[in-house]
Amino acid sequence: MSIQLALDGHSFSLPKGAVDGQVEEIELLTEYTLLVPRELYDGAAASLFAANGQPLAADMEVVVCEAAKRPDVVALVAVPSKLYNELRERYGEFRPTTPLLATPTVMEPTIALCDTGSLIYIKVYDNQLCLAEVVAVPDMETLSYLLQRLEGQFELRRFVVQLEARTADKQRMKLYRSYFKKVLCV
């Protein structure tokens, strides 16, 4: 079973603990997420978040997420310590993950987007990974601004978008289609 927890201040309920010793995969959704080359990660997560302009509060716990398909990187996710402790109590061992670890199939310049409604996970590939980021998008104006900024950095019409839309907002789809030559829903 896979569980998704959005850490945007909304309440949530957790299902009962794991059955038969299974290790649960729990997807942590928060803008406090960094993708770091494994060879550069030395355990100093707080300094990496600070360097990214996201200093961590004292009550935050950094969780290291790994993916078998991406042995070259780790994702660091900062969550409230209270939540982390509740997850440990309920599940014991669990496998944390994040959409930033997803590896799309890339045959041409591609932007992989995971739109959760309040967060957008962005990965830009142009012969190699050029950008991996999470951005809070509370409204359409913020999404439009984000796409304008991406357009300023990359020529978006050259890219195919692999979009995982976890919201059924037709306005968002229309906006994506106005920026990209091809939008593939995954």
N, C-alpha and C positions, 0 to 999 in steps of 0.2 A: 504494500500500500504506500502511496505517496501523499504527503500532506503539504499544503502550502500555507504559510503564515505571512500575512501582510503586516508589516510593523509600522503602519502609518498612523497609529494612535487609535484605531478602531478596535473594539473588543472582538474577541474570538473565543471559541471553545475548542478544546483539544479532545480528540477521541480517546478512548481507553488505551492503555499501554499495549505494547507489542504482544502478539500471540505466538506461542511456541518458540520463543527466543529469536524471532525474526528481527533483523535490524531494519528499522523504519528509515525511509528517505524523507527528509523534511526540507522543503524548499523555503528558504528565508528570503522574503521580499523587502528590501530596504535600500535606500539610496546610499547607505554606508557600506558599499561593496567595492572592492578593488580587485583587479586581476593583476597578478604579479608573477614575473618569471620565477620558476622554482629555484633556479640557481642564484637568484638575487635575494630571495627571502631568507632572512637570518633570524626570524622570530621577533623582530622589532616592529610589530604591527602598528603600534600607536604612533611611531614616528612617520610611518608611511601614510597613515591617514592625515596626520598634521601637515605633511608635505603636500598632500592633495587638497589642502584647504578644509579639511574635515576633522578638526581636533575632537578627540573623544572625551565624553563626560566620564567622571569617575565611576559611574554606575553602568558602564558599558563593558561587555565581554566580547573579545574577538574570537570568532569561530573560523577555523581553517577548513575550506571545502576543497576536495580533490575529485578529479574525474579520471576514470581509466582511459578515456579517449583523449585526454589532455595531460599527459604526464609531464609536460614542459612548464605548466603553470599551476598556481594555486589561486583560489579566490579567498579573499579575506572579507568576512562579513561581521560587522559590529552590531550586536543586539543588546538590549537591556539585560543586565545580569539576572534580574528576577525571572525573565522569560527563559533564559538559558538554564537556570536552575530548575525551573518547572519542567522543561523538556527532559532534562537529565533524570529527574524524579519519576516522571511518567514513562519514559522509554528506556532509561539506562543508556545503552549504546544506541546512537542513531547516526545516520549518514546525512550531514547537512549538505545542501546544494544550493545553487543559484542559477538563474537563467544566463548569467554571464559566462558560465562554463559550457553552455551548449555549443556544439561544433556543427555549423551548417555545411552543406555540400556546396563548394565554391568552384565554379568552372569559369567565371568571368567576374569583373568587378561587382562585388556584392555587399549590400548592407543588410545585416541580420538585425531585425527589430523584434523585441518582445514587449508588447504594449499591454500592461496590466490594468490600465485605466488611470492609475495615479503615478506610475513609474514607467519609464521607457528604458529598456536595456538595449544598448547600441553596440554593434560590432561592425567595423568597416574593414573590408578586405579588398585590396588592390595589389595583387601578386603576393601579398603577405598581410598579416593583421596590422592595420594602421591606427585603429582606435578601438578601445573597449571601455565603455562608460555606462553609468546609470544616472538618469536625470529625473527629478521629480517634475511631473507635468499635471498640476492640479486643474488646468482648464485648457480650452482650445487655443487661447491667446498664447499661452506658454508653449504649447506644441508647435504652433505656427512660428513662433520666435526660434525655437530649437531647430526646426527645419530650415529656416532662413540662415541661421548660424552655420549649420552643416553645409548648406549651399555655398556659403562664403569660403568654406574650407575645402570642399570637394565639389566637383562638377556632377551633381546628383543625377542628371539625365543619363550619364554613362553607366550608372549602377542599376542592377536588378535588386529589388528588395524582397527578402524572405521575411514575411511578416507573420508573427504569431500574435494574433489579436485575441486577448482574453476579455475583451469588452466588445459588445455589439453596437458600437457607436458609428452610425453611417457617416456622420460628419467627419470623423477621423479618417475613415477610408477614403472619402472624397479628397481630403487634404493630402493624404499620402499619394494618391494617384495624380495629383496636380504637380508633385515634385519629381516623381520617378517614372521612368519609361515603362517599367514592368513591375507589378506587385504580385508576388506569389504568396498565397496564404498557406501556411504550414501548420 
